[in-house]
Amino acid sequence: SACGPTTVTNSANGEKDNNVALRSFNILSLTSGCGGLDLGLKLAIANARVVCYCELDSFPASVLVARMEGKTLDEAPLWDSVATFDGKPWRGTVHIISSGFPCQPFSVAGRQQGVDDPRHLWPHIYRIVEEVRPRWCFFENVPGLLTTRTPDNQYAYQVVSDGLHELGYTIEAGLFSANEVGAPHERIRLFFLGKLENAKGGGARSQRGKAIRRSRPQDVRQGD
């Protein structure tokens, strides 16, 4: 079976609505976790709604279901694995892909095996971005992405940023902490925002020199 855009529920009144996807800023949420990134996007973008979630682990998936039932999150299909998710049916429907792809391969709390870790899901995220071609991408990970190197001596951060540039996206990235928004803990995280310059990717080539300079770990902007 496949997961694709269908008639969705208007969360404002609980009724089926064929046009709600046309009126909203549509989020495809990959490696959704408990939906934190999506809640943030909905706070920042008034007409944002999630049109599909993708989460393999049973506990966060159960939290997503509970939050959908409680109307905290938008009701939408829930797919299990990004490895089997087909993005092609969503092309032309999704405005932004969000993902907090697994941090364990890059976290200082683990072995930092990087791309050799079986939990390294970036290749699947890259494939889905290529299939969907949304105007925007919004990704989150740990700062270890800046220091972990691949077998060919690239920083893992470069693998992500260069991959997005190859698809035609210009990138802004920064390190931000939870206490900047009032939390009692620091919990620094790395965020990427990618914007598709044009459907053919030509704009990315003219920006590539600038993008590579920004790809170096020392050039990633710290949150104020």
QUIURRA-V851563 format. One record per residue. RES is the residue in one small letter. SS is DSSP state (hx for helix, st for strand, lp for the rest). PHI is phi in whole degrees, -180 to 180 (999 if undefined). OMEGA is omega in whole degrees, -180 to 180 (NA if undefined). Layout:
RES|SS|PHI|OMEGA / RES|SS|PHI|OMEGA
This chain:
s|lp|999|-179 / a|lp|-135|179 / c|lp|-113|-178 / g|lp|-146|-179 / p|lp|-66|178 / t|lp|-137|171 / t|lp|-61|-177 / v|st|-116|-179 / t|st|-89|173 / n|lp|-78|-175 / s|lp|-67|180 / a|lp|-72|-178 / n|lp|-131|176 / g|lp|77|-178 / e|lp|-96|176 / k|st|-69|-174 / d|st|-145|-180 / n|lp|-71|-172 / n|lp|-104|-175 / v|hx|-62|180 / a|hx|-69|179 / l|hx|-81|-177 / r|hx|-91|-170 / s|lp|-108|173 / f|st|-94|-164 / n|st|-90|-179 / i|st|-106|167 / l|st|-102|-173 / s|st|-101|-180 / l|st|-105|-173 / t|lp|43|-166 / s|lp|-67|-173 / g|lp|60|179 / c|lp|-96|174 / g|lp|92|-177 / g|hx|-63|179 / l|hx|-61|-178 / d|hx|-68|176 / l|hx|-63|178 / g|hx|-62|178 / l|hx|-64|180 / k|hx|-68|175 / l|hx|-70|-176 / a|hx|-85|-174 / i|lp|-124|-169 / a|lp|-58|-174 / n|lp|-103|180 / a|st|-73|172 / r|st|-148|177 / v|st|-83|179 / v|st|-104|175 / c|st|-165|174 / y|st|-111|175 / c|st|-141|-178 / e|lp|-151|-176 / l|lp|-89|-175 / d|lp|-69|-171 / s|hx|-69|-177 / f|hx|-67|178 / p|hx|-62|177 / a|hx|-63|178 / s|hx|-68|176 / v|hx|-67|177 / l|hx|-59|180 / v|hx|-62|-179 / a|hx|-63|-180 / r|hx|-71|174 / m|hx|-68|179 / e|hx|-64|179 / g|lp|-86|177 / k|lp|69|174 / t|lp|-73|176 / l|lp|-114|178 / d|lp|-68|173 / e|lp|-72|-177 / a|lp|-163|176 / p|st|-60|178 / l|st|-121|177 / w|st|-94|-175 / d|lp|-88|-169 / s|lp|-116|174 / v|lp|-66|-180 / a|lp|-65|-178 / t|lp|-111|-178 / f|lp|-76|178 / d|lp|-102|-178 / g|lp|-82|-172 / k|hx|-58|179 / p|hx|-64|-176 / w|hx|-93|-179 / r|lp|-63|-178 / g|lp|90|180 / t|lp|-107|-173 / v|lp|-95|177 / h|lp|-94|-177 / i|st|-147|170 / i|st|-105|175 / s|st|-113|178 / s|st|-163|167 / g|lp|-104|-173 / f|lp|-60|-168 / p|lp|-49|-177 / c|lp|-92|-173 / q|lp|-55|180 / p|lp|-64|-173 / f|lp|-121|-174 / s|lp|-76|176 / v|lp|-68|177 / a|lp|-78|-180 / g|lp|-118|-177 / r|lp|-88|180 / q|lp|51|178 / q|lp|-79|174 / g|hx|59|-175 / v|hx|-68|178 / d|hx|-85|179 / d|lp|-77|179 / p|lp|-62|178 / r|lp|-88|177 / h|lp|-75|-173 / l|lp|-105|-178 / w|hx|-55|180 / p|hx|-56|178 / h|hx|-72|178 / i|hx|-62|179 / y|hx|-58|-179 / r|hx|-60|-178 / i|hx|-68|175 / v|hx|-59|180 / e|hx|-63|-179 / e|hx|-73|-174 / v|hx|-86|-178 / r|lp|55|177 / p|lp|-70|178 / r|lp|-70|-175 / w|st|-129|169 / c|st|-132|-180 / f|st|-137|-174 / f|st|-126|-180 / e|st|-134|175 / n|st|-159|-179 / v|lp|-84|178 / p|hx|-61|178 / g|hx|-59|176 / l|hx|-62|-178 / l|hx|-82|-173 / t|lp|-117|179 / t|lp|-78|-179 / r|st|-108|177 / t|lp|-85|178 / p|lp|-58|178 / d|lp|-95|171 / n|lp|72|171 / q|lp|-87|168 / y|st|-70|179 / a|hx|-59|177 / y|hx|-58|-180 / q|hx|-67|178 / v|hx|-59|180 / v|hx|-70|-175 / s|hx|-67|179 / d|hx|-67|177 / g|hx|-62|179 / l|hx|-67|178 / h|hx|-64|178 / e|hx|-61|180 / l|lp|-87|176 / g|lp|103|-178 / y|st|-102|166 / t|st|-95|-167 / i|st|-123|162 / e|st|-121|-179 / a|st|-141|180 / g|st|-161|175 / l|st|-99|-179 / f|st|-134|-178 / s|lp|-114|-180 / a|hx|-66|-177 / n|hx|-72|174 / e|hx|-68|179 / v|hx|-115|170 / g|lp|99|179 / a|lp|-75|-178 / p|lp|-79|-179 / h|lp|-117|-176 / e|lp|-85|176 / r|lp|45|-179 / i|lp|-73|178 / r|st|-135|178 / l|st|-98|-180 / f|st|-119|174 / f|st|-115|168 / l|st|-127|179 / g|st|-111|178 / k|st|-124|179 / l|st|-76|-176 / e|lp|-77|174 / n|lp|-160|-172 / a|lp|-64|-178 / k|lp|-92|178 / g|lp|81|-177 / g|hx|-63|-179 / g|hx|-64|-178 / a|hx|-67|-178 / r|hx|-66|-180 / s|hx|-71|-179 / q|hx|-99|-166 / r|hx|-64|179 / g|hx|-61|178 / k|hx|-63|-177 / a|hx|-67|-180 / i|hx|-65|177 / r|hx|-61|180 / r|hx|-74|-178 / s|hx|-75|-180 / r|lp|-69|-177 / p|hx|-55|-177 / q|hx|-69|-178 / d|hx|-96|179 / v|lp|-69|-174 / r|st|-72|173 / q|st|-83|175 / g|lp|-67|-179 / d|lp|-79|NA
